Amino acid sequence: MNELTSAGKTFIFRVDNGVVFHNTYTADGATLHYETTEGPTKGSAETVTLHTAKVAPGLFILGWAETSGMRVTHPMNLNTLTAHGFWTYQKGDGRIAELHIGTLEPA
């Protein structure tokens, strides 16, 4: 491929809160398999269906829903190998939202 894309690639996503994900994207870009390799949820893994859009060359926004009820929006900048993670999850009587930034390392 001569175009920057996450499809068919694997990245290590190091988040500013100390969590590290090993993210593998299918060749068609339709699914993501992630495994948490560091942080409080170390060892968790799931394959999720992706909703993706190319925003500009090398810039993508991805979204997915996890079986736990967590919802994730993941803007990726493959030009600078950075990504943001915005996720929400249920806790008690309300929903918690977190915004993080991190680096992407091709694996």
SVG drawing of the C-alpha trace seen along z (x, -y; Angstrom):
<svg xmlns="http://www.w3.org/2000/svg" viewBox="-28 -16 35 28">
<polyline fill="none" stroke="black" stroke-width="0.4" points="0.0,0.0 1.3,-3.4 -1.4,-5.2 -1.2,-5.7 -3.9,-3.5 -4.3,-1.3 -5.9,1.5 -3.8,4.7 -1.4,3.2 -0.5,3.6 0.3,0.8 1.4,0.5 -0.7,-2.4 0.9,-3.9 -1.6,-6.0 -0.8,-8.9 -2.4,-7.1 0.0,-4.2 -2.2,-1.8 -0.6,0.0 -2.7,1.6 -1.5,4.1 -3.9,3.2 -4.2,5.4 -6.4,4.2 -7.7,6.6 -6.7,6.1 -10.1,4.8 -10.1,2.3 -13.5,3.6 -12.3,5.1 -9.8,4.5 -8.4,7.0 -6.9,5.3 -5.1,6.7 -4.2,4.6 -0.5,5.4 0.0,2.9 -2.2,1.1 -5.0,2.0 -6.9,4.1 -3.8,6.0 -4.7,9.2 -8.1,8.0 -8.7,8.6 -11.5,8.3 -12.2,8.2 -14.6,5.3 -16.3,4.1 -14.9,0.7 -16.7,-2.3 -14.1,-4.4 -13.7,-7.6 -10.7,-9.1 -10.6,-12.8 -7.5,-13.8 -4.4,-12.1 -3.1,-9.9 -5.9,-11.1 -8.7,-8.7 -11.4,-8.6 -12.4,-5.1 -15.2,-4.1 -16.5,-0.9 -18.6,0.5 -17.2,3.2 -19.1,6.0 -18.5,4.3 -20.6,1.4 -17.6,-0.9 -17.8,-3.1 -14.6,-4.3 -13.8,-7.1 -10.2,-6.9 -8.8,-9.7 -5.5,-8.5 -2.8,-10.6 -0.6,-8.2 1.5,-11.2 2.8,-11.9 2.0,-8.4 -0.2,-9.9 -3.7,-9.0 -6.4,-10.2 -8.7,-7.9 -12.1,-9.1 -14.1,-6.4 -17.2,-6.3 -18.3,-3.6 -21.0,-3.1 -20.1,-3.5 -22.6,-3.6 -25.6,-5.8 -23.8,-7.6 -21.5,-7.4 -17.8,-8.3 -16.0,-9.9 -12.2,-10.0 -10.0,-11.7 -6.4,-10.6 -3.5,-11.0 -0.8,-8.6 1.8,-7.4 1.5,-4.7 4.4,-2.4 4.2,-0.1 4.6,3.5"/>
</svg>
